[in-house]
Amino acid sequence: MAHISSLGAGIYTYLDIFTGTIPSGTDTSAEFAALFVGGTPGTADATHVRMPSVREFPSVGTPANIVNVPVYGQATSSQVQGQADAPNLEITVNYIADDMTAIHALIGQQVAFRFLMTNSACTQDEAADSTLAKDNTEFYFIGKIEAILVNPALTDATTATVTLSAQTDFVGPATIAAS
């Protein structure tokens, strides 16, 4: 069963997770994209998995840290940009225990993440096809799955909140405007 999360009309958004060894110095879009090619998802040689049944994605990118600087003798302070804190990213998924087995096994391990937005639904293999991804649609970073918290519900689908931490800068559209 394909798990598709849709944001808006005709935009499909996925979170893929590279589970293999990440070469040191991986820091460009091309190097990250190469990680997600190879292996057959769902088999023993798989090098990446897709987060199943995503309901909500967080904002992707490093938030600004604006610091107020008091200026002696002036009525208002000025502002400067300080060092940004890496965000915690929380993703909400429809929780089906069998679908989340591979994700639970990754808690605490360093992995590479890819947020991918496409014009059409795609499998993990098809996601590696560069014709599906458009400019400014892929975000990469190295991080960890820190926790999976199950939210039981009596009247709606059982959901879980998956918390990701970022260990590196974001590579992709979240950083293009700043360069």
Beta strands, then each sheet from edge to edge (+ up, - down):
strand 1: 5-6
strand 2: 12-18
strand 3: 48-50
strand 4: 54-56
strand 5: 66-69
strand 6: 78-81
strand 7: 88-94
strand 8: 110-118
strand 9: 133-151
strand 10: 159-166
sheet 1: 1+ 2- 3+
sheet 2: 1+ 2- 8+ 9- 10+ 7- 4+
sheet 3: 5+ 6-
end
